[in-house]
């Protein structure tokens, strides 16, 4: 099977595999967390062990509220991310309607989406294509997007164009609506002050949505600073998992807002 030929595996199989993997990875933390709860462990200890939910919960957020982005690495199955990542590793998320300098984080990705879907360039004229081709030539061990051959590179960009066309025609559909695993949704993180940060999943999609004027996008929470969870747990006098869930459902709808279903006539213009 080709490394990037996702269509080689039936969608139902992919969904089951992704959900099974998600649940399996959380088990060690879930068991420790439940044991710590029974032992009335301090909040700080509970937060360290807080697992991801049994199944990814889909929330909806106004696109304009996602103002940060970063390349973040997190421990699978665990929700809280210790350290000063939210201070030292986050960057302002630039508007797709403005060019990004080469010094900017994820510059090549930004300029690729901007070039293809806003300026009308062919994908072969984008910086992301150039870097992917170079990786193929070097036979990189860890190539961008997992593309090790030129055939896979071209397939990747065809899928990118297909995703944009679908979004333009039907609005923003969840991964589940597309028949894909919900764990592949846009991945957002929460800083210690509750700001949303775009992580390693959904960078292209969120920029496409901005081009099309889509107001609401779905996401899963993949990481949160422990200081925020401690604060919420103390504020609501609830265990960490319940406090965080309460705060999330109070701030982000779990049902697709009607505004996000409006069809678009052209870039950023609603019918």
ZIZI-V95546 format. One record per pair of residues at least 12 apart in sequence whose ideal C-beta (glycine too) atoms are under 10 Angstrom apart, sorted by the first residue. I is the first residue (numbers start at 1). J is the second residue. D is the distance in whole Angstrom. If there is no record, write none. Layout:
{{I	J	D} {I	J	D}}
This chain:
{{2	147	10} {2	148	9} {2	149	8} {2	151	8} {2	152	6} {2	155	8} {3	143	9} {3	145	10} {3	146	6} {3	147	8} {3	148	6} {3	149	8} {3	152	6} {4	143	10} {4	145	7} {4	146	6} {4	147	5} {4	148	8} {4	149	8} {4	151	9} {4	152	4} {4	153	9} {4	155	6} {4	156	6} {4	159	9} {5	151	9} {5	152	8} {5	155	7} {6	146	10} {6	155	9} {6	159	8} {6	180	9} {7	155	9} {7	159	9} {10	179	9} {11	178	8} {11	179	4} {11	180	7} {11	181	9} {12	179	8} {14	179	8} {14	180	7} {14	181	6} {14	184	9} {15	175	9} {15	176	8} {15	179	7} {15	180	7} {15	181	5} {15	182	8} {15	183	9} {15	184	10} {16	181	9} {17	181	8} {18	56	9} {18	175	9} {18	180	8} {18	181	3} {18	182	8} {18	183	5} {18	184	7} {19	54	9} {19	55	7} {19	56	8} {19	181	7} {19	182	8} {19	183	7} {21	76	9} {21	77	10} {21	181	9} {21	183	8} {22	52	7} {22	53	9} {22	54	8} {22	55	7} {22	56	7} {22	76	9} {22	77	8} {22	181	8} {22	182	9} {22	183	5} {22	220	10} {23	51	10} {23	52	9} {23	53	10} {23	54	6} {23	55	8} {23	77	9} {24	76	9} {24	77	8} {25	51	9} {25	52	8} {25	75	9} {25	76	4} {25	77	4} {25	78	9} {26	51	4} {26	52	5} {26	53	8} {26	54	7} {26	76	8} {26	77	4} {26	78	8} {26	79	9} {27	51	8} {27	77	7} {28	49	9} {28	51	8} {28	75	10} {28	76	10} {28	77	7} {28	78	9} {29	48	9} {29	49	5} {29	50	7} {29	51	4} {29	52	8} {29	75	8} {29	76	9} {29	77	5} {29	78	5} {29	79	8} {29	80	10} {30	49	9} {30	50	9} {30	51	4} {30	52	9} {30	53	10} {30	54	8} {30	77	8} {30	78	10} {30	241	10} {31	49	9} {31	51	9} {32	45	10} {32	46	10} {32	48	9} {32	49	5} {32	50	10} {32	51	8} {33	45	9} {33	46	7} {33	47	9} {33	48	9} {33	49	4} {33	50	6} {33	51	6} {33	78	10} {33	79	10} {33	239	9} {33	240	8} {33	241	8} {34	49	9} {34	51	9} {34	241	10} {35	49	9} {36	48	9} {36	49	6} {36	50	10} {36	239	10} {36	240	10} {37	49	9} {37	239	6} {37	240	9} {37	241	9} {42	230	10} {43	226	10} {43	229	8} {43	230	5} {43	231	10} {43	232	10} {43	233	5} {43	234	7} {43	239	8} {43	240	7} {43	243	9} {44	226	8} {44	227	10} {44	229	10} {44	230	6} {44	233	10} {44	240	10} {45	240	10} {46	80	10} {46	226	10} {46	229	9} {46	230	9} {46	233	8} {46	239	7} {46	240	5} {46	241	8} {47	79	9} {47	80	5} {47	82	9} {47	224	9} {47	225	10} {47	226	5} {47	227	9} {47	228	9} {47	229	5} {47	230	6} {47	232	10} {47	233	7} {47	239	10} {47	240	5} {47	241	10} {47	243	10} {47	244	9} {48	78	9} {48	80	7} {48	82	7} {48	226	7} {48	229	10} {48	240	10} {49	78	8} {49	79	9} {49	80	8} {49	240	9} {50	78	7} {50	79	5} {50	80	5} {50	224	8} {50	226	8} {50	229	7} {50	233	10} {50	239	9} {50	240	5} {50	241	6} {50	244	8} {51	77	6} {51	78	6} {51	79	6} {51	80	9} {51	241	8} {52	74	10} {52	75	10} {52	76	8} {52	77	6} {52	78	7} {52	79	5} {52	183	9} {52	220	9} {52	221	9} {52	222	8} {52	223	9} {53	79	8} {53	220	9} {53	221	9} {53	241	8} {53	244	10} {53	245	8} {55	182	7} {55	183	9} {55	220	10} {56	175	9} {56	176	10} {56	181	8} {56	182	5} {56	183	5} {56	184	9} {56	185	7} {56	187	9} {56	219	10} {56	220	4} {56	221	9} {56	222	9} {57	182	9} {57	185	10} {57	219	10} {57	220	7} {57	221	7} {57	245	8} {57	248	8} {57	249	9} {57	252	10} {57	254	7} {58	174	6} {58	175	8} {58	176	7} {58	182	6} {58	185	6} {58	186	10} {58	218	5} {58	219	7} {58	220	6} {58	221	10} {58	252	10} {58	253	10} {58	254	7} {58	255	9} {58	256	9} {59	185	9} {59	186	10} {59	188	8} {59	217	10} {59	218	7} {59	219	6} {59	220	7} {59	221	7} {59	248	6} {59	249	8} {59	251	8} {59	252	4} {59	253	7} {59	254	6} {59	255	10} {60	172	9} {60	174	9} {60	215	10} {60	216	5} {60	217	7} {60	218	6} {60	219	8} {60	252	6} {60	253	5} {60	254	7} {60	255	7} {60	256	6} {60	257	6} {60	259	10} {60	260	7} {61	186	9} {61	188	7} {61	196	7} {61	215	10} {61	216	7} {61	217	6} {61	218	8} {61	219	6} {61	251	9} {61	252	6} {61	253	9} {61	257	10} {62	196	10} {62	215	6} {62	216	6} {62	217	8} {62	252	9} {62	257	9} {62	259	9} {62	260	9} {63	93	10} {63	172	9} {63	206	7} {63	207	10} {63	209	6} {63	210	6} {63	213	9} {63	214	7} {63	215	6} {63	216	7} {63	217	6} {63	260	9} {64	210	9} {64	215	8} {64	216	10} {65	188	10} {65	195	9} {65	196	6} {65	216	10} {65	217	10} {65	251	9} {65	252	9} {66	93	6} {66	186	9} {66	188	7} {66	195	9} {66	196	5} {66	197	8} {66	198	6} {66	202	10} {66	206	7} {66	209	10} {66	210	10} {66	217	8} {66	219	8} {67	90	9} {67	92	7} {67	93	6} {67	195	7} {67	196	7} {67	197	8} {67	198	9} {68	86	8} {68	89	10} {68	90	5} {68	91	7} {68	92	7} {68	93	6} {68	188	9} {68	189	8} {68	191	7} {68	195	6} {68	196	7} {68	197	4} {68	198	7} {68	199	10} {69	89	10} {69	90	7} {69	91	6} {69	92	8} {69	93	4} {69	94	9} {69	104	10} {69	105	7} {69	106	7} {69	109	10} {69	110	10} {69	188	10} {69	189	10} {69	196	10} {69	197	6} {69	198	4} {69	199	8} {69	200	10} {69	202	10} {69	203	7} {69	206	9} {70	85	7} {70	86	8} {70	88	9} {70	89	5} {70	90	5} {70	91	6} {70	93	9} {70	105	7} {70	106	9} {70	189	8} {70	191	10} {70	197	6} {70	198	7} {70	199	7} {70	200	9} {70	223	10} {71	89	7} {71	90	10} {71	91	9} {71	105	7} {71	106	7} {71	199	8} {71	200	6} {71	203	10} {72	85	6} {72	86	9} {72	89	7} {72	90	9} {72	187	9} {72	189	6} {72	197	8} {72	198	9} {72	199	5} {72	200	6} {72	222	8} {72	223	6} {73	85	9} {73	89	10} {73	199	9} {73	200	8} {73	223	10} {74	187	9} {74	189	8} {74	199	8} {74	200	9} {74	222	7} {74	223	5} {74	224	10} {75	223	9} {78	223	9} {79	189	10} {79	190	10} {79	221	7} {79	222	8} {79	223	7} {79	224	6} {79	226	9} {79	229	8} {79	240	9} {79	241	9} {79	244	8} {80	190	10} {80	223	7} {80	224	6} {80	225	7} {80	226	4} {80	227	9} {80	228	9} {80	229	6} {80	230	9} {80	240	8} {80	244	9} {81	189	7} {81	190	9} {81	191	10} {81	199	10} {81	222	9} {81	223	4} {81	224	7} {81	225	6} {81	226	8} {82	225	8} {82	226	6} {82	227	9} {83	225	9} {83	226	9} {84	192	9} {84	225	9} {85	189	8} {85	191	9} {85	192	10} {85	197	9} {85	223	8} {85	225	8} {86	189	8} {86	190	8} {86	191	4} {86	192	6} {86	193	8} {86	195	8} {86	197	7} {86	223	10} {86	224	10} {86	225	5} {86	227	9} {86	228	9} {87	191	8} {87	192	8} {87	225	10} {89	105	9} {89	197	9} {90	105	9} {90	189	9} {90	191	7} {90	195	8} {90	197	5} {90	198	9} {91	104	7} {91	105	4} {91	106	8} {91	197	9} {91	198	10} {92	104	9} {92	105	9} {93	105	9} {93	106	9} {93	110	9} {93	196	9} {93	197	8} {93	198	6} {93	203	9} {93	206	8} {93	207	9} {93	210	9} {94	106	9} {94	107	9} {94	110	6} {94	114	10} {94	207	9} {95	110	10} {95	114	10} {95	207	9} {95	210	7} {96	110	7} {96	111	10} {96	113	6} {96	114	5} {96	117	9} {96	118	7} {96	206	9} {96	207	5} {96	208	8} {96	209	9} {96	210	5} {96	211	6} {96	267	10} {96	268	10} {97	114	8} {97	118	7} {97	210	8} {97	211	8} {97	267	9} {97	268	8} {98	110	9} {98	114	9} {99	111	7} {99	114	7} {99	115	10} {99	119	10} {100	114	8} {102	127	9} {106	128	10} {106	198	9} {106	203	6} {106	207	10} {107	127	7} {107	128	10} {108	126	8} {108	127	4} {108	128	5} {108	129	9} {108	130	8} {108	131	6} {108	132	9} {108	144	9} {109	126	9} {109	127	8} {109	128	6} {109	131	10} {109	144	9} {109	203	6} {109	204	7} {109	207	8} {110	127	9} {110	128	9} {110	203	8} {110	204	10} {110	207	7} {111	126	7} {111	127	5} {111	128	8} {112	125	9} {112	126	4} {112	127	6} {112	128	4} {112	129	7} {112	130	9} {112	131	9} {112	132	10} {112	157	9} {112	160	8} {112	204	8} {112	207	9} {113	126	9} {113	128	9} {113	160	8} {113	164	9} {113	203	8} {113	204	6} {113	205	9} {113	206	9} {113	207	4} {113	208	6} {113	210	9} {113	211	7} {114	126	9} {114	207	7} {114	210	10} {114	211	8} {115	127	8} {115	128	9} {115	129	10} {116	128	9} {116	129	9} {116	157	8} {116	160	7} {116	161	7} {116	164	8} {116	204	10} {116	208	9} {116	211	10} {117	160	9} {117	161	8} {117	164	5} {117	165	10} {117	167	10} {117	168	9} {117	204	10} {117	207	8} {117	208	6} {117	211	5} {117	212	8} {117	267	8} {118	207	9} {118	208	10} {118	210	10} {118	211	5} {118	267	7} {118	268	10} {122	157	9} {123	153	9} {123	154	9} {123	156	9} {123	157	4} {123	158	9} {123	160	7} {123	161	7} {124	153	10} {124	154	9} {124	157	8} {126	157	8} {128	144	7} {128	145	9} {128	153	10} {128	156	9} {128	157	9} {128	160	9} {128	204	9} {129	144	10} {129	153	7} {129	154	9} {129	156	9} {129	157	7} {131	143	9} {131	144	6} {131	145	10} {132	144	5} {132	145	7} {132	147	6} {132	148	10} {132	150	9} {132	152	9} {132	153	5} {132	154	10} {132	156	7} {132	157	9} {133	147	9} {133	150	7} {133	153	6} {135	147	7} {135	148	8} {135	153	9} {136	148	7} {136	149	6} {136	150	6} {136	151	10} {136	152	8} {136	153	6} {137	150	9} {144	156	9} {145	157	10} {145	159	10} {145	160	10} {145	204	10} {160	204	6} {160	205	10} {160	208	9} {163	178	9} {163	204	7} {163	205	7} {163	208	7} {164	204	9} {164	205	9} {164	207	10} {164	208	5} {164	209	10} {164	211	8} {164	212	8} {166	178	8} {166	208	10} {167	205	8} {167	208	6} {167	209	7} {167	211	9} {167	212	6} {167	214	7} {167	217	10} {167	264	9} {168	208	8} {168	211	9} {168	212	6} {168	214	9} {168	263	9} {168	264	6} {168	265	10} {168	266	9} {168	267	9} {169	263	8} {169	264	9} {170	261	9} {170	263	8} {170	264	10} {171	209	9} {171	212	8} {171	214	7} {171	216	9} {171	256	9} {171	260	6} {171	261	5} {171	262	7} {171	263	7} {171	264	8} {172	186	10} {172	205	8} {172	206	10} {172	208	9} {172	209	6} {172	212	8} {172	214	5} {172	215	9} {172	216	7} {172	217	6} {172	218	7} {172	256	9} {172	260	6} {172	261	9} {173	218	9} {173	256	9} {173	260	10} {174	186	10} {174	217	9} {174	218	5} {174	219	10} {174	256	8} {175	202	10} {175	205	10} {175	218	8} {175	220	9} {176	218	9} {177	218	9} {177	256	9} {182	218	9} {182	220	7} {183	201	9} {183	220	7} {183	222	9} {184	201	7} {184	202	9} {184	220	9} {185	201	7} {185	202	7} {185	205	9} {185	217	9} {185	218	6} {185	219	6} {185	220	5} {185	221	10} {185	222	9} {186	198	7} {186	199	9} {186	201	6} {186	202	3} {186	203	9} {186	204	10} {186	205	6} {186	206	6} {186	209	9} {186	217	6} {186	218	7} {186	219	4} {186	220	7} {186	222	9} {187	199	4} {187	200	6} {187	201	4} {187	202	6} {187	203	9} {187	219	7} {187	220	6} {187	221	8} {187	222	4} {187	223	8} {188	201	9} {188	202	8} {188	206	9} {188	217	10} {188	219	5} {188	220	7} {188	221	6} {188	222	7} {188	223	8} {188	224	10} {188	252	10} {189	219	10} {189	221	7} {189	222	6} {189	223	4} {189	224	7} {189	225	8} {190	221	7} {190	222	10} {190	223	7} {190	224	4} {190	225	6} {190	228	6} {190	229	9} {190	244	9} {190	247	9} {190	248	9} {191	223	10} {191	224	8} {191	225	6} {191	227	9} {191	228	7} {192	224	9} {192	225	4} {192	226	8} {192	227	4} {192	228	5} {192	229	10} {192	230	9} {192	231	8} {193	225	8} {193	227	9} {193	228	7} {193	231	9} {194	224	9} {194	225	9} {194	228	6} {194	231	9} {194	232	9} {194	247	8} {194	251	8} {195	225	10} {195	228	10} {196	219	8} {196	221	9} {196	251	10} {196	252	9} {197	222	10} {197	223	8} {197	224	10} {197	225	10} {198	219	9} {199	219	10} {199	220	10} {199	221	10} {199	222	6} {199	223	7} {200	222	8} {200	223	10} {201	219	9} {201	220	8} {201	222	7} {202	217	8} {202	218	9} {202	219	7} {202	220	9} {205	217	7} {205	218	10} {206	219	9} {209	260	9} {210	267	10} {210	268	8} {211	264	10} {211	267	6} {211	268	7} {212	264	5} {212	266	9} {212	267	6} {212	268	7} {212	269	9} {212	270	10} {213	262	9} {213	264	6} {213	265	10} {213	266	9} {213	267	7} {213	268	4} {213	269	6} {213	270	6} {214	259	9} {214	260	6} {214	261	10} {214	262	9} {214	264	8} {214	268	9} {214	270	9} {215	257	8} {215	259	5} {215	260	6} {215	262	8} {215	270	9} {216	252	10} {216	253	8} {216	256	7} {216	257	5} {216	258	9} {216	259	6} {216	260	4} {216	261	9} {217	260	8} {218	252	10} {218	253	10} {218	254	9} {218	256	7} {218	260	9} {219	252	8} {221	244	8} {221	245	10} {221	248	7} {221	252	9} {224	240	10} {224	244	7} {224	247	10} {224	248	9} {226	240	9} {228	243	10} {228	244	8} {228	247	8} {229	241	9} {229	243	7} {229	244	5} {229	247	9} {230	243	9} {231	243	9} {231	247	10} {232	244	6} {232	245	10} {232	246	8} {232	247	5} {232	248	10} {233	247	10} {235	247	9} {236	250	10}}
